[in-house]
Amino acid sequence: MPNKTAKTAAKATGSKATASKVAAPKIAPKVAAPKAAVVTKPVVTAAKPAAAKPVAVAPRVEEPKKALTQRQGFKTNEFVVYPAHGVGQILAIEEQEIAGAKLELFVINFMKDKMTLRVPTAKVANVGMRKLSDPALVKRALETLKGRARVKRTMWSRRAQEYEAKINSGDIVAIAEVVRDLYRSESQPEQSYSERQLYEAALDRLSREIAVVQHVTETEAVKEIEGQLAKSPRRGAKAETEVEADGEADADADADGDDTAVADEAA
C-alpha cells in the first residue's frame, strides 16, 4: 500500500509540473511585446518639411510688386505730348531686358490713332516729349489764330516742309501758326489737296491738346479754334489775289517740272 500511494503522489506532482509548463508560455506574450513598438518613431518626422516650404515661396511673391509710377517727371495715367504723334496717355512704366541690358520704358497710348508706343525713359528729352501746355500757353495759341496769315512767297514744296517741321515740333504756338496760315474761309478759294492735308494734321494736333487741357471734347475744341480763326483780319482782295496767284504759279511750276521730268524719262 505505501508504494501505491507514493506512485500516485508522484503522478500527481508530475501532472502539476507539466500543467505549470504548459501554462507558462500563455502568460508571457500577453504582457510585454506589442507596447514597445508604438511609442517613438511617428512623433519626430512631421516638423521639418513644414519649416522648409515658406522659405522657397517668399521671394516669388515680392517680385511682381515693383510697379514703377514715376520717371523723369512723368507719371502713369498722365497725358503727354509726343511731337511726332501728338497727345497720348502714359499707361505704364515697365522694365524690359534687351540684349542683356535692362531698359525702363514709358508705354504711351494714342487712343485716336489706336497705337501704343514704347519710349525709353532716358530718351524723353531727345525725342522732345513734354507735358501738356499750361492754360496761359493755350490762350496764347488761340490768340495766334486771330492774327493775320503770313504766307511766304516761296515754292510750295519749301513751304510744305516748313509747315511739317512746325507740326512735328510739338510747339503748340507753332502748330497754331500753321492752322492760321493754311485756313481758308468759305469766301476764299479752296485749298489744294496737299494744303488740306497739312491743315487737317495741324488742326488735329491743336484741337487734341486744347481738348485735354480744357477738359472738353475735340469737337468743342475745333469749334473754339474755328471761332478764333473767324476773328482774324481779312486780307484785301488784291493781296489775296496776289498770294493765291503766287501759290498757283508755284503749283504750276512744280507740275511743269514734273511733266518735263516725265517727258525726259519717256524720251
Phi and psi in degrees as GROMACS dihedral restraints (atoms count N, CA, C in turn):
[ dihedral_restraints ]
;  ai    aj    ak    al  type     phi  dphi    fc
    3     4     5     6     1   -57.2    20    10
    4     5     6     7     1   -35.3    20    10
    6     7     8     9     1   -66.1    20    10
    7     8     9    10     1   -39.4    20    10
    9    10    11    12     1   -64.8    20    10
   10    11    12    13     1   -43.3    20    10
   12    13    14    15     1   -64.3    20    10
   13    14    15    16     1   -36.6    20    10
   15    16    17    18     1   -66.6    20    10
   16    17    18    19     1   -39.6    20    10
   18    19    20    21     1   -65.9    20    10
   19    20    21    22     1   -43.0    20    10
   21    22    23    24     1   -65.1    20    10
   22    23    24    25     1   -36.2    20    10
   24    25    26    27     1   -65.3    20    10
   25    26    27    28     1   -41.8    20    10
   27    28    29    30     1   -64.1    20    10
   28    29    30    31     1   -39.6    20    10
   30    31    32    33     1   -62.8    20    10
   31    32    33    34     1   -39.4    20    10
   33    34    35    36     1   -65.5    20    10
   34    35    36    37     1   -45.0    20    10
   36    37    38    39     1   -66.2    20    10
   37    38    39    40     1   -36.4    20    10
   39    40    41    42     1   -64.2    20    10
   40    41    42    43     1   -41.6    20    10
   42    43    44    45     1   -68.0    20    10
   43    44    45    46     1   -34.0    20    10
   45    46    47    48     1   -66.3    20    10
   46    47    48    49     1   -39.4    20    10
   48    49    50    51     1   -64.0    20    10
   49    50    51    52     1   -42.4    20    10
   51    52    53    54     1   -67.6    20    10
   52    53    54    55     1   -35.0    20    10
   54    55    56    57     1   -63.8    20    10
   55    56    57    58     1   -39.6    20    10
   57    58    59    60     1   -68.6    20    10
   58    59    60    61     1   -34.6    20    10
   60    61    62    63     1   -65.5    20    10
   61    62    63    64     1   -39.1    20    10
   63    64    65    66     1   -71.5    20    10
   64    65    66    67     1   -37.2    20    10
   66    67    68    69     1   -74.2    20    10
   67    68    69    70     1   -30.2    20    10
   69    70    71    72     1   -57.9    20    10
   70    71    72    73     1   -47.8    20    10
   72    73    74    75     1   -65.8    20    10
   73    74    75    76     1   -23.4    20    10
   75    76    77    78     1   -68.8    20    10
   76    77    78    79     1   -30.1    20    10
   78    79    80    81     1   -79.6    20    10
   79    80    81    82     1   -41.2    20    10
   81    82    83    84     1   -62.8    20    10
   82    83    84    85     1   -45.7    20    10
   84    85    86    87     1   -67.8    20    10
   85    86    87    88     1   -26.3    20    10
   87    88    89    90     1   -66.6    20    10
   88    89    90    91     1   -30.9    20    10
   90    91    92    93     1   -91.5    20    10
   91    92    93    94     1   -53.2    20    10
   93    94    95    96     1   -94.2    20    10
   94    95    96    97     1   -40.9    20    10
   96    97    98    99     1   -68.1    20    10
   97    98    99   100     1   -51.8    20    10
   99   100   101   102     1   -70.4    20    10
  100   101   102   103     1   -30.9    20    10
  102   103   104   105     1   -71.9    20    10
  103   104   105   106     1   -26.9    20    10
  105   106   107   108     1   -67.4    20    10
  106   107   108   109     1   -33.1    20    10
  108   109   110   111     1   -77.7    20    10
  109   110   111   112     1   -17.5    20    10
  111   112   113   114     1   -82.1    20    10
  112   113   114   115     1   -21.0    20    10
  114   115   116   117     1   -80.7    20    10
  115   116   117   118     1   -52.8    20    10
  117   118   119   120     1   -92.2    20    10
  118   119   120   121     1   -47.0    20    10
  120   121   122   123     1   -68.9    20    10
  121   122   123   124     1   -46.1    20    10
  123   124   125   126     1   -64.5    20    10
  124   125   126   127     1   -23.1    20    10
  126   127   128   129     1   -73.3    20    10
  127   128   129   130     1   -31.7    20    10
  129   130   131   132     1   -83.5    20    10
  130   131   132   133     1   -32.3    20    10
  132   133   134   135     1   -82.6    20    10
  133   134   135   136     1   -20.2    20    10
  135   136   137   138     1   -77.2    20    10
  136   137   138   139     1   -20.2    20    10
  138   139   140   141     1   -75.9    20    10
  139   140   141   142     1   -39.9    20    10
  141   142   143   144     1   -67.4    20    10
  142   143   144   145     1   -44.9    20    10
  144   145   146   147     1   -62.1    20    10
  145   146   147   148     1   -35.4    20    10
  147   148   149   150     1   -62.6    20    10
  148   149   150   151     1   -35.4    20    10
  150   151   152   153     1   -74.4    20    10
  151   152   153   154     1   -27.7    20    10
  153   154   155   156     1   -78.8    20    10
  154   155   156   157     1   -30.6    20    10
  156   157   158   159     1   -66.1    20    10
  157   158   159   160     1   -47.6    20    10
  159   160   161   162     1   -59.1    20    10
  160   161   162   163     1   -29.8    20    10
  162   163   164   165     1   -64.9    20    10
  163   164   165   166     1   -38.3    20    10
  165   166   167   168     1   -75.9    20    10
  166   167   168   169     1   -32.6    20    10
  168   169   170   171     1   -80.4    20    10
  169   170   171   172     1   -33.4    20    10
  171   172   173   174     1   -53.8    20    10
  172   173   174   175     1   -47.3    20    10
  174   175   176   177     1   -64.3    20    10
  175   176   177   178     1   -31.1    20    10
  177   178   179   180     1   -66.6    20    10
  178   179   180   181     1   -32.4    20    10
  180   181   182   183     1   -70.7    20    10
  181   182   183   184     1   -34.4    20    10
  183   184   185   186     1   -76.5    20    10
  184   185   186   187     1   -29.1    20    10
  186   187   188   189     1   -60.9    20    10
  187   188   189   190     1   -47.1    20    10
  189   190   191   192     1   -66.9    20    10
  190   191   192   193     1   -14.3    20    10
  192   193   194   195     1   -79.0    20    10
  193   194   195   196     1     3.0    20    10
  195   196   197   198     1   -83.4    20    10
  196   197   198   199     1    70.2    20    10
  198   199   200   201     1   -91.2    20    10
  199   200   201   202     1   119.9    20    10
  201   202   203   204     1   -84.3    20    10
  202   203   204   205     1   133.6    20    10
  204   205   206   207     1  -119.1    20    10
  205   206   207   208     1   -13.6    20    10
  207   208   209   210     1  -151.6    20    10
  208   209   210   211     1   133.6    20    10
  210   211   212   213     1  -151.8    20    10
  211   212   213   214     1   141.4    20    10
  213   214   215   216     1    53.6    20    10
  214   215   216   217     1    29.6    20    10
  216   217   218   219     1    83.1    20    10
  217   218   219   220     1     1.7    20    10
  219   220   221   222     1  -108.7    20    10
  220   221   222   223     1   143.2    20    10
  222   223   224   225     1  -117.4    20    10
  223   224   225   226     1   160.9    20    10
  225   226   227   228     1   -67.6    20    10
  226   227   228   229     1   149.9    20    10
  228   229   230   231     1    70.4    20    10
  229   230   231   232     1     5.2    20    10
  231   232   233   234     1   -88.3    20    10
  232   233   234   235     1   143.0    20    10
  234   235   236   237     1   -84.8    20    10
  235   236   237   238     1   136.2    20    10
  237   238   239   240     1  -134.6    20    10
  238   239   240   241     1   167.4    20    10
  240   241   242   243     1  -111.8    20    10
  241   242   243   244     1   119.0    20    10
  243   244   245   246     1  -103.5    20    10
  244   245   246   247     1   114.8    20    10
  246   247   248   249     1   -48.6    20    10
  247   248   249   250     1   -42.7    20    10
  249   250   251   252     1   -76.4    20    10
  250   251   252   253     1   -15.8    20    10
  252   253   254   255     1  -129.9    20    10
  253   254   255   256     1    -9.7    20    10
  255   256   257   258     1    92.6    20    10
  256   257   258   259     1  -147.0    20    10
  258   259   260   261     1   -81.7    20    10
  259   260   261   262     1   129.9    20    10
  261   262   263   264     1  -138.8    20    10
  262   263   264   265     1   171.5    20    10
  264   265   266   267     1  -119.8    20    10
  265   266   267   268     1   133.3    20    10
  267   268   269   270     1   -75.8    20    10
  268   269   270   271     1   113.3    20    10
  270   271   272   273     1   -82.7    20    10
  271   272   273   274     1   -37.3    20    10
  273   274   275   276     1  -163.4    20    10
  274   275   276   277     1   164.8    20    10
  276   277   278   279     1  -120.7    20    10
  277   278   279   280     1   113.7    20    10
  279   280   281   282     1  -121.0    20    10
  280   281   282   283     1   160.6    20    10
  282   283   284   285     1  -107.4    20    10
  283   284   285   286     1   135.5    20    10
  285   286   287   288     1  -133.9    20    10
  286   287   288   289     1   148.3    20    10
  288   289   290   291     1  -102.7    20    10
  289   290   291   292     1   115.4    20    10
  291   292   293   294     1  -122.6    20    10
  292   293   294   295     1   120.6    20    10
  294   295   296   297     1    54.1    20    10
  295   296   297   298     1    41.4    20    10
  297   298   299   300     1    80.1    20    10
  298   299   300   301     1    -3.3    20    10
  300   301   302   303     1  -111.0    20    10
  301   302   303   304     1   139.8    20    10
  303   304   305   306     1   -86.3    20    10
  304   305   306   307     1   131.8    20    10
  306   307   308   309     1  -122.5    20    10
  307   308   309   310     1   139.1    20    10
  309   310   311   312     1   -98.4    20    10
  310   311   312   313     1   131.2    20    10
  312   313   314   315     1  -128.3    20    10
  313   314   315   316     1   139.0    20    10
  315   316   317   318     1   -83.6    20    10
  316   317   318   319     1   128.7    20    10
  318   319   320   321     1   -99.0    20    10
  319   320   321   322     1   108.4    20    10
  321   322   323   324     1  -111.6    20    10
  322   323   324   325     1   128.8    20    10
  324   325   326   327     1  -105.3    20    10
  325   326   327   328     1   128.7    20    10
  327   328   329   330     1  -107.9    20    10
  328   329   330   331     1    94.9    20    10
  330   331   332   333     1   -61.6    20    10
  331   332   333   334     1   -44.4    20    10
  333   334   335   336     1   -65.5    20    10
  334   335   336   337     1   -36.2    20    10
  336   337   338   339     1   -86.3    20    10
  337   338   339   340     1    -5.2    20    10
  339   340   341   342     1    53.0    20    10
  340   341   342   343     1    52.5    20    10
  342   343   344   345     1  -137.0    20    10
  343   344   345   346     1   143.1    20    10
  345   346   347   348     1  -120.0    20    10
  346   347   348   349     1   131.8    20    10
  348   349   350   351     1  -121.5    20    10
  349   350   351   352     1   139.0    20    10
  351   352   353   354     1  -111.8    20    10
  352   353   354   355     1   120.5    20    10
  354   355   356   357     1  -119.8    20    10
  355   356   357   358     1   124.8    20    10
  357   358   359   360     1   -57.6    20    10
  358   359   360   361     1   134.5    20    10
  360   361   362   363     1   -61.5    20    10
  361   362   363   364     1   -28.7    20    10
  363   364   365   366     1   -76.0    20    10
  364   365   366   367     1   -11.7    20    10
  366   367   368   369     1  -103.9    20    10
  367   368   369   370     1     4.7    20    10
  369   370   371   372     1   -62.6    20    10
  370   371   372   373     1   -35.6    20    10
  372   373   374   375     1   -68.4    20    10
  373   374   375   376     1   -38.8    20    10
  375   376   377   378     1   -65.7    20    10
  376   377   378   379     1   -38.8    20    10
  378   379   380   381     1   -85.2    20    10
  379   380   381   382     1    -9.1    20    10
  381   382   383   384     1    83.5    20    10
  382   383   384   385     1    17.0    20    10
  384   385   386   387     1   -63.5    20    10
  385   386   387   388     1   136.2    20    10
  387   388   389   390     1  -141.7    20    10
  388   389   390   391     1   167.8    20    10
  390   391   392   393     1   -75.2    20    10
  391   392   393   394     1   168.1    20    10
  393   394   395   396     1   -63.6    20    10
  394   395   396   397     1   151.1    20    10
  396   397   398   399     1   -66.1    20    10
  397   398   399   400     1   147.1    20    10
  399   400   401   402     1   -77.5    20    10
  400   401   402   403     1   162.3    20    10
  402   403   404   405     1   -55.0    20    10
  403   404   405   406     1   -33.8    20    10
  405   406   407   408     1   -64.7    20    10
  406   407   408   409     1   -39.9    20    10
  408   409   410   411     1   -71.2    20    10
  409   410   411   412     1   -35.3    20    10
  411   412   413   414     1   -63.5    20    10
  412   413   414   415     1   -41.0    20    10
  414   415   416   417     1   -62.3    20    10
  415   416   417   418     1   -39.8    20    10
  417   418   419   420     1   -63.8    20    10
  418   419   420   421     1   -39.7    20    10
  420   421   422   423     1   -64.4    20    10
  421   422   423   424     1   -41.0    20    10
  423   424   425   426     1   -66.2    20    10
  424   425   426   427     1   -35.6    20    10
  426   427   428   429     1   -66.0    20    10
  427   428   429   430     1   -34.1    20    10
  429   430   431   432     1   -61.1    20    10
  430   431   432   433     1   -34.8    20    10
  432   433   434   435     1   -63.3    20    10
  433   434   435   436     1   -26.4    20    10
  435   436   437   438     1   -82.6    20    10
  436   437   438   439     1    -6.4    20    10
  438   439   440   441     1   -77.1    20    10
  439   440   441   442     1   173.5    20    10
  441   442   443   444     1   -76.9    20    10
  442   443   444   445     1   136.4    20    10
  444   445   446   447     1   -63.3    20    10
  445   446   447   448     1   138.2    20    10
  447   448   449   450     1  -117.9    20    10
  448   449   450   451     1   105.7    20    10
  450   451   452   453     1  -112.5    20    10
  451   452   453   454     1   119.5    20    10
  453   454   455   456     1   -75.2    20    10
  454   455   456   457     1   147.3    20    10
  456   457   458   459     1   -88.1    20    10
  457   458   459   460     1    66.4    20    10
  459   460   461   462     1  -128.4    20    10
  460   461   462   463     1   173.5    20    10
  462   463   464   465     1   -58.3    20    10
  463   464   465   466     1   144.0    20    10
  465   466   467   468     1   -60.9    20    10
  466   467   468   469     1   -37.9    20    10
  468   469   470   471     1   -59.8    20    10
  469   470   471   472     1   -38.3    20    10
  471   472   473   474     1   -71.1    20    10
  472   473   474   475     1   -41.6    20    10
  474   475   476   477     1   -64.2    20    10
  475   476   477   478     1   -39.0    20    10
  477   478   479   480     1   -61.4    20    10
  478   479   480   481     1   -40.1    20    10
  480   481   482   483     1   -63.0    20    10
  481   482   483   484     1   -41.1    20    10
  483   484   485   486     1   -65.1    20    10
  484   485   486   487     1   -40.5    20    10
  486   487   488   489     1   -64.1    20    10
  487   488   489   490     1   -43.0    20    10
  489   490   491   492     1   -62.0    20    10
  490   491   492   493     1   -41.6    20    10
  492   493   494   495     1   -62.3    20    10
  493   494   495   496     1   -38.8    20    10
  495   496   497   498     1   -67.7    20    10
  496   497   498   499     1   -41.9    20    10
  498   499   500   501     1   -62.8    20    10
  499   500   501   502     1   -42.0    20    10
  501   502   503   504     1   -86.3    20    10
  502   503   504   505     1     2.6    20    10
  504   505   506   507     1   -75.6    20    10
  505   506   507   508     1   -24.1    20    10
  507   508   509   510     1    81.5    20    10
  508   509   510   511     1    -0.5    20    10
  510   511   512   513     1   -82.8    20    10
  511   512   513   514     1   116.5    20    10
  513   514   515   516     1   -64.0    20    10
  514   515   516   517     1   -33.8    20    10
  516   517   518   519     1   -71.3    20    10
  517   518   519   520     1   -41.7    20    10
  519   520   521   522     1   -63.0    20    10
  520   521   522   523     1   -38.8    20    10
  522   523   524   525     1   -65.5    20    10
  523   524   525   526     1   -40.0    20    10
  525   526   527   528     1   -61.9    20    10
  526   527   528   529     1   -35.2    20    10
  528   529   530   531     1   -63.5    20    10
  529   530   531   532     1   -39.6    20    10
  531   532   533   534     1   -64.3    20    10
  532   533   534   535     1   -44.4    20    10
  534   535   536   537     1   -59.5    20    10
  535   536   537   538     1   -45.2    20    10
  537   538   539   540     1   -62.7    20    10
  538   539   540   541     1   -44.7    20    10
  540   541   542   543     1   -73.5    20    10
  541   542   543   544     1   -29.4    20    10
  543   544   545   546     1   -97.9    20    10
  544   545   546   547     1    -3.3    20    10
  546   547   548   549     1   -67.6    20    10
  547   548   549   550     1   138.5    20    10
  549   550   551   552     1  -127.8    20    10
  550   551   552   553     1   126.5    20    10
  552   553   554   555     1   -79.3    20    10
  553   554   555   556     1   174.2    20    10
  555   556   557   558     1   -64.9    20    10
  556   557   558   559     1   -29.4    20    10
  558   559   560   561     1   -78.8    20    10
  559   560   561   562     1   -14.1    20    10
  561   562   563   564     1   -92.5    20    10
  562   563   564   565     1   158.8    20    10
  564   565   566   567     1   -64.0    20    10
  565   566   567   568     1   155.2    20    10
  567   568   569   570     1   -68.1    20    10
  568   569   570   571     1   155.0    20    10
  570   571   572   573     1   -80.1    20    10
  571   572   573   574     1   159.5    20    10
  573   574   575   576     1   -74.2    20    10
  574   575   576   577     1   168.1    20    10
  576   577   578   579     1   -59.3    20    10
  577   578   579   580     1   -45.8    20    10
  579   580   581   582     1   -67.5    20    10
  580   581   582   583     1   -36.9    20    10
  582   583   584   585     1   -64.3    20    10
  583   584   585   586     1   -43.2    20    10
  585   586   587   588     1   -62.4    20    10
  586   587   588   589     1   -41.7    20    10
  588   589   590   591     1   -60.8    20    10
  589   590   591   592     1   -47.8    20    10
  591   592   593   594     1   -65.2    20    10
  592   593   594   595     1   -39.4    20    10
  594   595   596   597     1   -62.2    20    10
  595   596   597   598     1   -46.3    20    10
  597   598   599   600     1   -66.0    20    10
  598   599   600   601     1   -37.6    20    10
  600   601   602   603     1   -63.3    20    10
  601   602   603   604     1   -43.8    20    10
  603   604   605   606     1   -67.6    20    10
  604   605   606   607     1   -42.2    20    10
  606   607   608   609     1   -61.5    20    10
  607   608   609   610     1   -41.2    20    10
  609   610   611   612     1   -63.3    20    10
  610   611   612   613     1   -46.1    20    10
  612   613   614   615     1   -62.4    20    10
  613   614   615   616     1   -44.0    20    10
  615   616   617   618     1   -67.7    20    10
  616   617   618   619     1   -45.4    20    10
  618   619   620   621     1   -66.3    20    10
  619   620   621   622     1   -36.8    20    10
  621   622   623   624     1   -61.8    20    10
  622   623   624   625     1   -46.5    20    10
  624   625   626   627     1   -68.3    20    10
  625   626   627   628     1   -42.1    20    10
  627   628   629   630     1   -61.4    20    10
  628   629   630   631     1   -40.4    20    10
  630   631   632   633     1   -61.4    20    10
  631   632   633   634     1   -44.0    20    10
  633   634   635   636     1   -70.5    20    10
  634   635   636   637     1   -41.7    20    10
  636   637   638   639     1   -66.1    20    10
  637   638   639   640     1   -42.4    20    10
  639   640   641   642     1   -91.3    20    10
  640   641   642   643     1    -1.1    20    10
  642   643   644   645     1    57.9    20    10
  643   644   645   646     1    48.5    20    10
  645   646   647   648     1  -126.7    20    10
  646   647   648   649     1   174.6    20    10
  648   649   650   651     1   -79.2    20    10
  649   650   651   652     1   163.2    20    10
  651   652   653   654     1   -65.8    20    10
  652   653   654   655     1   -33.5    20    10
  654   655   656   657     1   -62.7    20    10
  655   656   657   658     1   -42.5    20    10
  657   658   659   660     1   -66.3    20    10
  658   659   660   661     1   -37.8    20    10
  660   661   662   663     1   -64.7    20    10
  661   662   663   664     1   -40.6    20    10
  663   664   665   666     1   -63.8    20    10
  664   665   666   667     1   -41.6    20    10
  666   667   668   669     1   -61.4    20    10
  667   668   669   670     1   -40.7    20    10
  669   670   671   672     1   -64.1    20    10
  670   671   672   673     1   -42.3    20    10
  672   673   674   675     1   -62.1    20    10
  673   674   675   676     1   -46.6    20    10
  675   676   677   678     1   -65.6    20    10
  676   677   678   679     1   -32.5    20    10
  678   679   680   681     1   -64.3    20    10
  679   680   681   682     1   -39.4    20    10
  681   682   683   684     1   -69.3    20    10
  682   683   684   685     1   -39.2    20    10
  684   685   686   687     1   -63.6    20    10
  685   686   687   688     1   -34.5    20    10
  687   688   689   690     1   -66.1    20    10
  688   689   690   691     1   -21.4    20    10
  690   691   692   693     1   -85.4    20    10
  691   692   693   694     1    -6.3    20    10
  693   694   695   696     1   -68.9    20    10
  694   695   696   697     1   145.2    20    10
  696   697   698   699     1   -65.3    20    10
  697   698   699   700     1   136.9    20    10
  699   700   701   702     1   -79.1    20    10
  700   701   702   703     1   134.7    20    10
  702   703   704   705     1   -74.2    20    10
  703   704   705   706     1   152.9    20    10
  705   706   707   708     1   -63.0    20    10
  706   707   708   709     1   156.2    20    10
  708   709   710   711     1   -58.1    20    10
  709   710   711   712     1   -38.7    20    10
  711   712   713   714     1   -63.2    20    10
  712   713   714   715     1   -50.7    20    10
  714   715   716   717     1   -59.9    20    10
  715   716   717   718     1   -42.6    20    10
  717   718   719   720     1   -60.1    20    10
  718   719   720   721     1   -45.5    20    10
  720   721   722   723     1   -63.3    20    10
  721   722   723   724     1   -39.9    20    10
  723   724   725   726     1   -64.5    20    10
  724   725   726   727     1   -47.3    20    10
  726   727   728   729     1   -64.8    20    10
  727   728   729   730     1   -42.0    20    10
  729   730   731   732     1   -66.2    20    10
  730   731   732   733     1   -39.4    20    10
  732   733   734   735     1   -61.9    20    10
  733   734   735   736     1   -40.1    20    10
  735   736   737   738     1   -61.1    20    10
  736   737   738   739     1   -44.0    20    10
  738   739   740   741     1   -61.9    20    10
  739   740   741   742     1   -43.1    20    10
  741   742   743   744     1   -66.2    20    10
  742   743   744   745     1   -39.3    20    10
  744   745   746   747     1   -62.8    20    10
  745   746   747   748     1   -41.8    20    10
  747   748   749   750     1   -62.3    20    10
  748   749   750   751     1   -44.6    20    10
  750   751   752   753     1   -63.3    20    10
  751   752   753   754     1   -42.2    20    10
  753   754   755   756     1   -63.7    20    10
  754   755   756   757     1   -40.6    20    10
  756   757   758   759     1   -62.8    20    10
  757   758   759   760     1   -42.0    20    10
  759   760   761   762     1   -62.8    20    10
  760   761   762   763     1   -43.1    20    10
  762   763   764   765     1   -64.7    20    10
  763   764   765   766     1   -42.5    20    10
  765   766   767   768     1   -61.0    20    10
  766   767   768   769     1   -42.3    20    10
  768   769   770   771     1   -60.4    20    10
  769   770   771   772     1   -41.1    20    10
  771   772   773   774     1   -65.2    20    10
  772   773   774   775     1   -40.7    20    10
  774   775   776   777     1   -64.5    20    10
  775   776   777   778     1   -43.9    20    10
  777   778   779   780     1   -64.7    20    10
  778   779   780   781     1   -36.7    20    10
  780   781   782   783     1   -62.6    20    10
  781   782   783   784     1   -42.2    20    10
  783   784   785   786     1   -65.0    20    10
  784   785   786   787     1   -41.5    20    10
  786   787   788   789     1   -63.4    20    10
  787   788   789   790     1   -40.9    20    10
  789   790   791   792     1   -61.3    20    10
  790   791   792   793     1   -42.8    20    10
  792   793   794   795     1   -64.8    20    10
  793   794   795   796     1   -39.5    20    10
  795   796   797   798     1   -66.0    20    10
  796   797   798   799     1   -36.8    20    10
